[in-house]
Amino acid sequence: MQLYQHILLAADFSEHGKTVSAKAKQLAEQNQARLSLIHVVDYLPITDVTYGPIIPFDVDLTEELVAIAEQRLADLGQELDVDKERQWLEVGSPKLEIVRMAEENDVDLIVLGSHGRGGLAVLLGSTADGVLHHAKCDVLAVRLKDD
Ligand code: AMP
């Protein structure tokens, strides 16, 4: 039985991301579903309350970060056999962009990790929590407990 038709893997390229991507790939195969990938570059200049922006606002690193992310996404796409048009790179708030792209592209399952690069400081990371609360489709938060 085909439970899902379009699965979206939210990738942050962290160490334990491999566990998450392996599950997304397996679910896509079992459901004969399309698999898409998303990574969101959430760059914001670092600001100190007293001294203002530590990285001046006229130094925009977005382009550099996007170029690096593009390459990583392409590598992941190759590893998981996902075509270029289903490798989505966005700039902004990860939770908002993941939810928006899922809605706009008729995704019926979002797969992400229970926490990301920030570690296990809280039970659910802020991206996982935000997506769980706002997505209109099913969300699978793969439990990561390696750290
Ligand atoms: P977090 O809630 O930030 O600890 O991350 C939880 C999960 O959300 C990660 O394991 C990833 O699957 C996903 N995620 C986090 N940040 C991003 C990002 N910038 N782009 C895409 N997915 C992300």
Backbone and ligand atoms as CSV (ligand in chain L), in Angstrom:
chain,resi,resn,atom,element,x,y,z
A,1,MET,N,N,0.835,-1.191,0.000
A,1,MET,CA,C,0.000,0.000,0.000
A,1,MET,C,C,0.883,1.259,0.000
A,2,GLN,N,N,0.512,2.213,-0.845
A,2,GLN,CA,C,1.292,3.444,-0.935
A,2,GLN,C,C,0.738,4.489,0.039
A,3,LEU,N,N,1.430,4.653,1.174
A,3,LEU,CA,C,0.962,5.601,2.182
A,3,LEU,C,C,1.316,7.034,1.816
A,4,TYR,N,N,2.484,7.194,1.195
A,4,TYR,CA,C,2.980,8.531,0.857
A,4,TYR,C,C,3.404,8.586,-0.604
A,5,GLN,N,N,3.210,9.762,-1.194
A,5,GLN,CA,C,3.583,9.917,-2.605
A,5,GLN,C,C,4.774,10.848,-2.820
A,6,HIS,N,N,4.953,11.748,-1.875
A,6,HIS,CA,C,6.060,12.706,-2.021
A,6,HIS,C,C,6.677,12.977,-0.648
A,7,ILE,N,N,7.889,12.502,-0.475
A,7,ILE,CA,C,8.579,12.624,0.820
A,7,ILE,C,C,9.659,13.697,0.707
A,8,LEU,N,N,9.725,14.544,1.733
A,8,LEU,CA,C,10.739,15.603,1.751
A,8,LEU,C,C,11.718,15.362,2.895
A,9,LEU,N,N,12.988,15.244,2.548
A,9,LEU,CA,C,14.039,15.082,3.556
A,9,LEU,C,C,14.657,16.444,3.845
A,10,ALA,N,N,14.588,16.867,5.117
A,10,ALA,CA,C,15.210,18.130,5.527
A,10,ALA,C,C,16.629,17.823,5.997
A,11,ALA,N,N,17.605,18.319,5.248
A,11,ALA,CA,C,19.004,17.957,5.515
A,11,ALA,C,C,19.775,19.143,6.066
A,12,ASP,N,N,20.449,18.920,7.209
A,12,ASP,CA,C,21.295,19.994,7.758
A,12,ASP,C,C,22.776,19.640,7.646
A,13,PHE,N,N,23.069,18.523,6.974
A,13,PHE,CA,C,24.437,18.056,6.727
A,13,PHE,C,C,25.206,17.782,8.017
A,14,SER,N,N,24.502,17.499,9.107
A,14,SER,CA,C,25.192,17.188,10.360
A,14,SER,C,C,25.632,15.724,10.330
A,15,GLU,N,N,26.476,15.355,11.274
A,15,GLU,CA,C,27.029,13.995,11.369
A,15,GLU,C,C,25.943,12.923,11.336
A,16,HIS,N,N,24.940,13.099,12.226
A,16,HIS,CA,C,23.908,12.064,12.325
A,16,HIS,C,C,22.846,12.163,11.232
A,17,GLY,N,N,23.031,13.138,10.322
A,17,GLY,CA,C,22.101,13.281,9.205
A,17,GLY,C,C,21.989,12.014,8.367
A,18,LYS,N,N,23.030,11.198,8.392
A,18,LYS,CA,C,23.026,9.971,7.582
A,18,LYS,C,C,21.924,9.002,8.023
A,19,THR,N,N,21.696,8.946,9.337
A,19,THR,CA,C,20.621,8.092,9.859
A,19,THR,C,C,19.284,8.566,9.308
A,20,VAL,N,N,19.102,9.883,9.285
A,20,VAL,CA,C,17.845,10.471,8.832
A,20,VAL,C,C,17.666,10.233,7.329
A,21,SER,N,N,18.734,10.463,6.565
A,21,SER,CA,C,18.589,10.304,5.109
A,21,SER,C,C,18.391,8.842,4.729
A,22,ALA,N,N,19.007,7.909,5.472
A,22,ALA,CA,C,18.809,6.484,5.169
A,22,ALA,C,C,17.339,6.110,5.375
A,23,LYS,N,N,16.733,6.642,6.426
A,23,LYS,CA,C,15.311,6.339,6.693
A,23,LYS,C,C,14.411,6.939,5.624
A,24,ALA,N,N,14.708,8.173,5.226
A,24,ALA,CA,C,13.890,8.836,4.201
A,24,ALA,C,C,13.964,8.053,2.891
A,25,LYS,N,N,15.163,7.609,2.548
A,25,LYS,CA,C,15.355,6.867,1.303
A,25,LYS,C,C,14.556,5.554,1.341
A,26,GLN,N,N,14.663,4.863,2.482
A,26,GLN,CA,C,13.967,3.580,2.638
A,26,GLN,C,C,12.447,3.762,2.558
A,27,LEU,N,N,11.958,4.824,3.216
A,27,LEU,CA,C,10.515,5.100,3.177
A,27,LEU,C,C,10.055,5.420,1.759
A,28,ALA,N,N,10.882,6.157,1.027
A,28,ALA,CA,C,10.528,6.502,-0.360
A,28,ALA,C,C,10.465,5.229,-1.206
A,29,GLU,N,N,11.407,4.339,-0.994
A,29,GLU,CA,C,11.421,3.093,-1.782
A,29,GLU,C,C,10.212,2.220,-1.440
A,30,GLN,N,N,9.969,2.068,-0.136
A,30,GLN,CA,C,8.849,1.215,0.297
A,30,GLN,C,C,7.507,1.737,-0.210
A,31,ASN,N,N,7.387,3.060,-0.294
A,31,ASN,CA,C,6.119,3.666,-0.716
A,31,ASN,C,C,6.088,3.993,-2.203
A,32,GLN,N,N,7.172,3.697,-2.880
A,32,GLN,CA,C,7.330,4.094,-4.285
A,32,GLN,C,C,6.984,5.575,-4.446
A,33,ALA,N,N,7.513,6.356,-3.516
A,33,ALA,CA,C,7.215,7.790,-3.483
A,33,ALA,C,C,8.366,8.579,-4.097
A,34,ARG,N,N,8.071,9.815,-4.535
A,34,ARG,CA,C,9.142,10.720,-4.956
A,34,ARG,C,C,9.882,11.167,-3.703
A,35,LEU,N,N,11.186,11.381,-3.830
A,35,LEU,CA,C,11.961,11.904,-2.701
A,35,LEU,C,C,12.564,13.243,-3.115
A,36,SER,N,N,12.314,14.286,-2.303
A,36,SER,CA,C,12.937,15.592,-2.540
A,36,SER,C,C,13.791,15.938,-1.331
A,37,LEU,N,N,14.780,16.812,-1.565
A,37,LEU,CA,C,15.682,17.230,-0.480
A,37,LEU,C,C,15.586,18.736,-0.312
A,38,ILE,N,N,15.660,19.166,0.932
A,38,ILE,CA,C,15.726,20.619,1.162
A,38,ILE,C,C,16.817,20.937,2.174
A,39,HIS,N,N,17.557,22.009,1.876
A,39,HIS,CA,C,18.449,22.584,2.873
A,39,HIS,C,C,18.200,24.083,2.874
A,40,VAL,N,N,18.148,24.652,4.071
A,40,VAL,CA,C,17.902,26.093,4.185
A,40,VAL,C,C,19.144,26.761,4.789
A,41,VAL,N,N,19.659,27.746,4.078
A,41,VAL,CA,C,20.787,28.532,4.590
A,41,VAL,C,C,20.202,29.613,5.476
A,42,ASP,N,N,20.493,29.509,6.783
A,42,ASP,CA,C,19.856,30.459,7.715
A,42,ASP,C,C,20.860,31.476,8.235
A,43,TYR,N,N,21.645,32.004,7.332
A,43,TYR,CA,C,22.667,32.971,7.721
A,43,TYR,C,C,22.073,34.303,8.191
A,44,LEU,N,N,22.535,34.742,9.339
A,44,LEU,CA,C,22.200,36.087,9.838
A,44,LEU,C,C,23.492,36.689,10.368
A,45,PRO,N,N,23.782,37.939,10.091
A,45,PRO,CA,C,24.992,38.536,10.664
A,45,PRO,C,C,24.957,38.428,12.191
A,46,ILE,N,N,26.116,38.122,12.818
A,46,ILE,CA,C,26.160,37.950,14.273
A,46,ILE,C,C,26.130,39.336,14.937
A,47,THR,N,N,25.144,39.519,15.808
A,47,THR,CA,C,24.978,40.841,16.419
A,47,THR,C,C,25.199,40.768,17.926
A,48,ASP,N,N,25.943,41.723,18.440
A,48,ASP,CA,C,26.156,41.841,19.879
A,48,ASP,C,C,25.332,43.026,20.365
A,49,VAL,N,N,24.604,42.850,21.495
A,49,VAL,CA,C,23.700,43.923,21.956
A,49,VAL,C,C,24.426,45.246,22.208
A,50,THR,N,N,25.647,45.173,22.692
A,50,THR,CA,C,26.374,46.396,23.017
A,50,THR,C,C,27.055,47.009,21.798
A,51,TYR,N,N,27.707,46.154,21.008
A,51,TYR,CA,C,28.560,46.691,19.937
A,51,TYR,C,C,27.933,46.633,18.549
A,52,GLY,N,N,26.706,46.115,18.457
A,52,GLY,CA,C,26.060,46.030,17.146
A,52,GLY,C,C,26.572,44.830,16.368
A,53,PRO,N,N,26.423,44.884,15.048
A,53,PRO,CA,C,26.813,43.725,14.254
A,53,PRO,C,C,28.313,43.462,14.328
A,54,ILE,N,N,28.705,42.234,14.684
A,54,ILE,CA,C,30.129,41.876,14.771
A,54,ILE,C,C,30.662,41.648,13.358
A,55,ILE,N,N,29.805,41.005,12.542
A,55,ILE,CA,C,30.137,40.952,11.119
A,55,ILE,C,C,29.369,42.115,10.498
A,56,PRO,N,N,30.063,43.090,9.913
A,56,PRO,CA,C,29.346,44.260,9.373
A,56,PRO,C,C,28.277,43.841,8.378
A,57,PHE,N,N,27.176,44.578,8.369
A,57,PHE,CA,C,26.060,44.220,7.501
A,57,PHE,C,C,26.435,44.285,6.021
A,58,ASP,N,N,27.497,45.064,5.697
A,58,ASP,CA,C,27.850,45.127,4.275
A,58,ASP,C,C,28.701,43.926,3.843
A,59,VAL,N,N,29.075,43.067,4.804
A,59,VAL,CA,C,29.756,41.827,4.425
A,59,VAL,C,C,28.676,40.746,4.346
A,60,ASP,N,N,28.324,40.392,3.156
A,60,ASP,CA,C,27.244,39.416,2.988
A,60,ASP,C,C,27.838,38.060,2.616
A,61,LEU,N,N,27.716,37.129,3.551
A,61,LEU,CA,C,28.294,35.805,3.324
A,61,LEU,C,C,27.312,34.856,2.663
A,62,THR,N,N,26.087,35.337,2.409
A,62,THR,CA,C,25.046,34.444,1.908
A,62,THR,C,C,25.490,33.708,0.646
A,63,GLU,N,N,26.104,34.462,-0.276
A,63,GLU,CA,C,26.499,33.853,-1.555
A,63,GLU,C,C,27.475,32.697,-1.343
A,64,GLU,N,N,28.455,32.925,-0.458
A,64,GLU,CA,C,29.458,31.879,-0.181
A,64,GLU,C,C,28.792,30.667,0.450
A,65,LEU,N,N,27.921,30.922,1.431
A,65,LEU,CA,C,27.256,29.813,2.124
A,65,LEU,C,C,26.360,29.034,1.163
A,66,VAL,N,N,25.686,29.753,0.281
A,66,VAL,CA,C,24.808,29.096,-0.693
A,66,VAL,C,C,25.634,28.201,-1.618
A,67,ALA,N,N,26.808,28.693,-2.026
A,67,ALA,CA,C,27.658,27.900,-2.935
A,67,ALA,C,C,28.105,26.599,-2.254
A,68,ILE,N,N,28.491,26.698,-0.981
A,68,ILE,CA,C,28.925,25.502,-0.239
A,68,ILE,C,C,27.750,24.538,-0.083
A,69,ALA,N,N,26.596,25.103,0.309
A,69,ALA,CA,C,25.413,24.267,0.531
A,69,ALA,C,C,24.974,23.577,-0.766
A,70,GLU,N,N,25.105,24.299,-1.874
A,70,GLU,CA,C,24.717,23.749,-3.178
A,70,GLU,C,C,25.517,22.489,-3.486
A,71,GLN,N,N,26.816,22.557,-3.196
A,71,GLN,CA,C,27.691,21.414,-3.459
A,71,GLN,C,C,27.311,20.233,-2.549
A,72,ARG,N,N,27.064,20.542,-1.284
A,72,ARG,CA,C,26.712,19.468,-0.341
A,72,ARG,C,C,25.392,18.812,-0.713
A,73,LEU,N,N,24.466,19.655,-1.163
A,73,LEU,CA,C,23.158,19.149,-1.569
A,73,LEU,C,C,23.299,18.263,-2.814
A,74,ALA,N,N,24.169,18.696,-3.718
A,74,ALA,CA,C,24.404,17.908,-4.940
A,74,ALA,C,C,25.016,16.556,-4.571
A,75,ASP,N,N,25.952,16.548,-3.613
A,75,ASP,CA,C,26.568,15.289,-3.165
A,75,ASP,C,C,25.515,14.362,-2.557
A,76,LEU,N,N,24.651,14.954,-1.725
A,76,LEU,CA,C,23.601,14.151,-1.086
A,76,LEU,C,C,22.623,13.618,-2.139
A,77,GLY,N,N,22.310,14.479,-3.113
A,77,GLY,CA,C,21.417,14.079,-4.201
A,77,GLY,C,C,21.981,12.888,-4.960
A,78,GLN,N,N,23.280,12.928,-5.202
A,78,GLN,CA,C,23.923,11.828,-5.929
A,78,GLN,C,C,23.868,10.540,-5.096
A,79,GLU,N,N,24.169,10.704,-3.806
A,79,GLU,CA,C,24.168,9.558,-2.888
A,79,GLU,C,C,22.783,8.895,-2.825
A,80,LEU,N,N,21.730,9.726,-2.835
A,80,LEU,CA,C,20.372,9.201,-2.673
A,80,LEU,C,C,19.633,9.055,-3.994
A,81,ASP,N,N,20.329,9.387,-5.078
A,81,ASP,CA,C,19.751,9.297,-6.414
A,81,ASP,C,C,18.518,10.214,-6.569
A,82,VAL,N,N,18.720,11.473,-6.195
A,82,VAL,CA,C,17.651,12.479,-6.312
A,82,VAL,C,C,18.078,13.513,-7.361
A,83,ASP,N,N,17.205,13.734,-8.359
A,83,ASP,CA,C,17.532,14.668,-9.446
A,83,ASP,C,C,17.684,16.102,-8.958
A,84,LYS,N,N,18.386,16.877,-9.776
A,84,LYS,CA,C,18.670,18.293,-9.465
A,84,LYS,C,C,17.392,19.095,-9.145
A,85,GLU,N,N,16.332,18.866,-9.929
A,85,GLU,CA,C,15.119,19.680,-9.713
A,85,GLU,C,C,14.400,19.337,-8.407
A,86,ARG,N,N,14.815,18.240,-7.781
A,86,ARG,CA,C,14.232,17.917,-6.477
A,86,ARG,C,C,15.245,18.125,-5.346
A,87,GLN,N,N,16.271,18.937,-5.616
A,87,GLN,CA,C,17.224,19.367,-4.579
A,87,GLN,C,C,16.955,20.845,-4.350
A,88,TRP,N,N,16.281,21.172,-3.263
A,88,TRP,CA,C,15.821,22.546,-3.050
A,88,TRP,C,C,16.717,23.262,-2.045
A,89,LEU,N,N,17.248,24.384,-2.483
A,89,LEU,CA,C,18.100,25.192,-1.609
A,89,LEU,C,C,17.415,26.531,-1.395
A,90,GLU,N,N,17.140,26.839,-0.139
A,90,GLU,CA,C,16.444,28.088,0.184
A,90,GLU,C,C,17.271,28.884,1.183
A,91,VAL,N,N,16.987,30.181,1.264
A,91,VAL,CA,C,17.641,31.040,2.257
A,91,VAL,C,C,16.543,31.604,3.145
A,92,GLY,N,N,16.727,31.512,4.444
A,92,GLY,CA,C,15.711,32.053,5.360
A,92,GLY,C,C,15.643,31.247,6.634
A,93,SER,N,N,14.451,31.206,7.214
A,93,SER,CA,C,14.249,30.450,8.449
A,93,SER,C,C,13.991,28.982,8.088
A,94,PRO,N,N,14.823,28.044,8.582
A,94,PRO,CA,C,14.646,26.640,8.188
A,94,PRO,C,C,13.226,26.125,8.383
A,95,LYS,N,N,12.636,26.371,9.567
A,95,LYS,CA,C,11.301,25.790,9.797
A,95,LYS,C,C,10.261,26.370,8.837
A,96,LEU,N,N,10.330,27.685,8.597
A,96,LEU,CA,C,9.338,28.313,7.718
A,96,LEU,C,C,9.500,27.863,6.273
A,97,GLU,N,N,10.751,27.778,5.829
A,97,GLU,CA,C,11.000,27.397,4.433
A,97,GLU,C,C,10.651,25.930,4.188
A,98,ILE,N,N,10.935,25.076,5.176
A,98,ILE,CA,C,10.611,23.647,5.021
A,98,ILE,C,C,9.093,23.480,4.891
A,99,VAL,N,N,8.357,24.155,5.773
A,99,VAL,CA,C,6.888,24.065,5.754
A,99,VAL,C,C,6.331,24.651,4.452
A,100,ARG,N,N,6.870,25.809,4.036
A,100,ARG,CA,C,6.377,26.467,2.817
A,100,ARG,C,C,6.615,25.596,1.581
A,101,MET,N,N,7.830,25.100,1.445
A,101,MET,CA,C,8.151,24.294,0.256
A,101,MET,C,C,7.347,22.988,0.247
A,102,ALA,N,N,7.125,22.421,1.428
A,102,ALA,CA,C,6.335,21.177,1.509
A,102,ALA,C,C,4.919,21.448,1.000
A,103,GLU,N,N,4.349,22.557,1.437
A,103,GLU,CA,C,2.977,22.893,1.022
A,103,GLU,C,C,2.887,23.169,-0.470
A,104,GLU,N,N,3.848,23.946,-0.958
A,104,GLU,CA,C,3.805,24.348,-2.376
A,104,GLU,C,C,4.043,23.189,-3.336
A,105,ASN,N,N,4.644,22.122,-2.824
A,105,ASN,CA,C,5.009,21.022,-3.724
A,105,ASN,C,C,4.280,19.716,-3.394
A,106,ASP,N,N,3.163,19.837,-2.684
A,106,ASP,CA,C,2.330,18.669,-2.362
A,106,ASP,C,C,3.098,17.531,-1.692
A,107,VAL,N,N,3.967,17.915,-0.764
A,107,VAL,CA,C,4.685,16.898,0.015
A,107,VAL,C,C,3.702,16.317,1.028
A,108,ASP,N,N,3.697,14.991,1.206
A,108,ASP,CA,C,2.795,14.433,2.219
A,108,ASP,C,C,3.523,13.840,3.428
A,109,LEU,N,N,4.857,13.824,3.386
A,109,LEU,CA,C,5.619,13.431,4.581
A,109,LEU,C,C,6.952,14.188,4.605
A,110,ILE,N,N,7.211,14.858,5.719
A,110,ILE,CA,C,8.513,15.514,5.923
A,110,ILE,C,C,9.316,14.642,6.881
A,111,VAL,N,N,10.564,14.348,6.527
A,111,VAL,CA,C,11.429,13.550,7.402
A,111,VAL,C,C,12.580,14.440,7.868
A,112,LEU,N,N,12.760,14.533,9.175
A,112,LEU,CA,C,13.886,15.304,9.720
A,112,LEU,C,C,14.407,14.633,10.980
A,113,GLY,N,N,15.506,15.149,11.516
A,113,GLY,CA,C,16.068,14.596,12.746
A,113,GLY,C,C,15.434,15.249,13.959
A,114,SER,N,N,15.428,14.526,15.095
A,114,SER,CA,C,14.838,15.090,16.316
A,114,SER,C,C,15.662,16.277,16.808
A,115,HIS,N,N,16.917,16.312,16.456
A,115,HIS,CA,C,17.732,17.501,16.709
A,115,HIS,C,C,18.807,17.569,15.638
A,116,GLY,N,N,19.447,18.731,15.558
A,116,GLY,CA,C,20.418,18.898,14.478
A,116,GLY,C,C,21.781,19.248,15.017
A,117,ARG,N,N,22.427,20.181,14.342
A,117,ARG,CA,C,23.797,20.526,14.716
A,117,ARG,C,C,23.878,21.090,16.121
A,118,GLY,N,N,22.760,21.630,16.612
A,118,GLY,CA,C,22.729,22.221,17.949
A,118,GLY,C,C,22.835,21.181,19.056
A,119,GLY,N,N,22.695,19.905,18.746
A,119,GLY,CA,C,22.816,18.845,19.738
A,119,GLY,C,C,21.520,18.607,20.476
A,120,LEU,N,N,21.658,17.841,21.560
A,120,LEU,CA,C,20.478,17.358,22.279
A,120,LEU,C,C,20.162,18.221,23.497
A,121,ALA,N,N,20.362,19.528,23.373
A,121,ALA,CA,C,20.147,20.419,24.510
A,121,ALA,C,C,18.688,20.401,24.949
A,122,VAL,N,N,17.801,20.304,24.006
A,122,VAL,CA,C,16.377,20.193,24.308
A,122,VAL,C,C,15.880,18.926,23.636
A,123,LEU,N,N,14.713,18.472,24.065
A,123,LEU,CA,C,14.193,17.208,23.551
A,123,LEU,C,C,14.027,17.257,22.039
A,124,LEU,N,N,13.406,18.327,21.583
A,124,LEU,CA,C,13.256,18.533,20.135
A,124,LEU,C,C,13.948,19.840,19.799
A,125,GLY,N,N,14.742,19.835,18.733
A,125,GLY,CA,C,15.384,21.074,18.315
A,125,GLY,C,C,14.343,22.068,17.830
A,126,SER,N,N,14.759,23.309,17.584
A,126,SER,CA,C,13.761,24.330,17.230
A,126,SER,C,C,13.205,24.124,15.819
A,127,THR,N,N,14.023,23.600,14.920
A,127,THR,CA,C,13.513,23.349,13.569
A,127,THR,C,C,12.490,22.225,13.613
A,128,ALA,N,N,12.865,21.135,14.300
A,128,ALA,CA,C,11.961,19.985,14.398
A,128,ALA,C,C,10.641,20.415,15.048
A,129,ASP,N,N,10.749,21.157,16.124
A,129,ASP,CA,C,9.570,21.612,16.855
A,129,ASP,C,C,8.690,22.511,15.977
A,130,GLY,N,N,9.316,23.463,15.300
A,130,GLY,CA,C,8.573,24.396,14.445
A,130,GLY,C,C,7.875,23.678,13.302
A,131,VAL,N,N,8.571,22.737,12.676
A,131,VAL,CA,C,7.972,22.014,11.544
A,131,VAL,C,C,6.801,21.154,12.044
A,132,LEU,N,N,7.010,20.475,13.181
A,132,LEU,CA,C,5.933,19.644,13.740
A,132,LEU,C,C,4.681,20.460,14.015
A,133,HIS,N,N,4.876,21.687,14.493
A,133,HIS,CA,C,3.723,22.517,14.834
A,133,HIS,C,C,3.023,23.116,13.620
A,134,HIS,N,N,3.774,23.419,12.583
A,134,HIS,CA,C,3.186,24.205,11.494
A,134,HIS,C,C,2.897,23.445,10.211
A,135,ALA,N,N,3.512,22.284,10.037
A,135,ALA,CA,C,3.309,21.563,8.760
A,135,ALA,C,C,1.878,21.033,8.677
A,136,LYS,N,N,1.337,21.039,7.447
A,136,LYS,CA,C,-0.026,20.534,7.270
A,136,LYS,C,C,-0.003,19.044,6.934
A,137,CYS,N,N,1.202,18.520,6.663
A,137,CYS,CA,C,1.305,17.086,6.316
A,137,CYS,C,C,1.924,16.327,7.491
A,138,ASP,N,N,2.108,15.019,7.322
A,138,ASP,CA,C,2.758,14.216,8.370
A,138,ASP,C,C,4.228,14.607,8.488
A,139,VAL,N,N,4.751,14.444,9.694
A,139,VAL,CA,C,6.163,14.752,9.942
A,139,VAL,C,C,6.767,13.581,10.712
A,140,LEU,N,N,7.881,13.075,10.236
A,140,LEU,CA,C,8.596,12.030,10.973
A,140,LEU,C,C,9.879,12.635,11.528
A,141,ALA,N,N,9.959,12.700,12.868
A,141,ALA,CA,C,11.183,13.177,13.511
A,141,ALA,C,C,11.976,11.938,13.924
A,142,VAL,N,N,13.032,11.657,13.201
A,142,VAL,CA,C,13.837,10.459,13.480
A,142,VAL,C,C,14.611,10.697,14.775
A,143,ARG,N,N,14.398,9.827,15.749
A,143,ARG,CA,C,15.016,10.002,17.064
A,143,ARG,C,C,16.533,9.818,16.972
A,144,LEU,N,N,17.268,10.846,17.317
A,144,LEU,CA,C,18.723,10.765,17.290
A,144,LEU,C,C,19.212,10.820,18.731
A,145,LYS,N,N,19.927,9.787,19.149
A,145,LYS,CA,C,20.340,9.768,20.562
A,145,LYS,C,C,21.808,9.427,20.717
A,146,ASP,N,N,22.580,9.820,19.713
A,146,ASP,CA,C,23.991,9.420,19.752
A,146,ASP,C,C,24.877,10.366,20.556
A,147,ASP,N,N,24.298,11.482,21.028
A,147,ASP,CA,C,25.162,12.370,21.795
A,147,ASP,C,C,24.474,12.881,23.046
L,1,AMP,P1,P,17.129,21.307,14.922
L,1,AMP,O1,O,15.682,21.369,15.290
L,1,AMP,O2,O,17.684,22.562,14.340
L,1,AMP,O3,O,17.967,20.774,16.026
L,1,AMP,O4,O,17.225,20.262,13.711
L,1,AMP,C1,C,16.354,19.153,13.640
L,1,AMP,C2,C,16.364,18.619,12.225
L,1,AMP,O5,O,15.844,19.611,11.336
L,1,AMP,C3,C,17.743,18.246,11.658
L,1,AMP,O6,O,18.141,16.937,12.048
L,1,AMP,C4,C,17.460,18.348,10.167
L,1,AMP,O7,O,16.781,17.173,9.713
L,1,AMP,C5,C,16.481,19.530,10.092
L,1,AMP,N1,N,17.182,20.815,9.862
L,1,AMP,C6,C,17.786,21.609,10.775
L,1,AMP,N2,N,18.323,22.698,10.206
L,1,AMP,C7,C,18.048,22.586,8.883
L,1,AMP,C8,C,18.347,23.404,7.739
L,1,AMP,N3,N,19.040,24.544,7.852
L,1,AMP,N4,N,17.910,22.992,6.529
L,1,AMP,C9,C,17.201,21.849,6.412
L,1,AMP,N5,N,16.907,21.043,7.446
L,1,AMP,C10,C,17.318,21.395,8.661
